[in-house]
Amino acid sequence: MKVLGINGSHRKGSTLLLIEEAFKELEGFETEIISLSDYVLEYCKICNACKRNGGICIVKDGYEEIAQKMKEADAIIVGSPVYFGSVTGMLKTLFDRSRTLRVNWDLKDKVCGAIAVGATKHGGQEHTLQVILSWALIHGMIVVSDSDPTSHFGCAAVAKQVDDEFEIDEWGLKTARSLGKRIREVLELMKK
Ligand SMILES: Cc1cc2nc3c(=O)[nH]c(=O)nc-3n(C[C@H](O)[C@H](O)[C@H](O)COP(=O)(O)O)c2cc1C
């Protein structure tokens, strides 16, 4: 079974580190992380072509590559830095473009977990997690929390950048591991 991590940050920083932390609990699964900063995604301009042609986006900018990876995954961990209390514009753009995947319900029954990291405590991590989980629910995905022992809405972390290093709070790292563990548990249940 395959788990895809999507790093919604504009750089390879604390969000990426937290996805990697969650992946530590997913040994034995095929894993891949993509960073949206490696793509330049256009907005969905509601041309509705995907609605008419069976779910293919006519904008050729690398989106179809991401869509294909999402289709092939059994679980997706979506991570975003908190930007003004919500997800990054780039991640929201991916969410909007993923309308193509709703034409045939390609993401239905895939497992989804969320990661949010901000520079401050109470900086909007919970709202950011809710935005990610709402996207997953609208696709008919199976949403998971970080479950026990931390058990809230996913991984919620605070990161501080010191030169080129990122210091991530212990709670954030712990919730990342709990999320990875929960994804493993649910995938194993599905395998049975
Ligand atoms: C435009 C912008 C808006 C931000 N807004 C918030 C915010 O509302 N709350 C918060 O805690 N941190 C905020 N931050 C800080 C980032 O969420 C934080 O530095 C995060 O760790 C960056 O993740 P990355 O290292 O994966 O890029 C903001 C940063 C930027 C650039």
The ligand as an ORCA input file, in Angstrom:
! r2SCAN-3c Opt
* xyz 0 1
  C       2.591     34.751      4.641
  C       2.808     34.052      5.953
  C       1.786     34.009      6.864
  C       1.951     33.363      8.083
  N       0.903     33.311      8.956
  C       1.050     32.648     10.126
  C      -0.050     32.534     11.028
  O      -1.158     33.019     10.783
  N       0.151     31.842     12.180
  C       1.353     31.273     12.499
  O       1.486     30.671     13.574
  N       2.416     31.350     11.644
  C       2.280     32.005     10.470
  N       3.335     32.066      9.581
  C       4.584     31.333      9.897
  C       4.673     29.957      9.218
  O       3.467     29.231      9.345
  C       5.788     29.124      9.871
  O       7.010     29.805      9.717
  C       5.902     27.730      9.317
  O       6.728     26.964     10.167
  C       6.478     27.688      7.904
  O       6.476     26.360      7.437
  P       7.634     25.815      6.428
  O       8.912     25.830      7.230
  O       7.214     24.449      6.033
  O       7.658     26.755      5.275
  C       3.196     32.739      8.385
  C       4.242     32.798      7.450
  C       4.051     33.456      6.247
  C       5.184     33.497      5.239
*
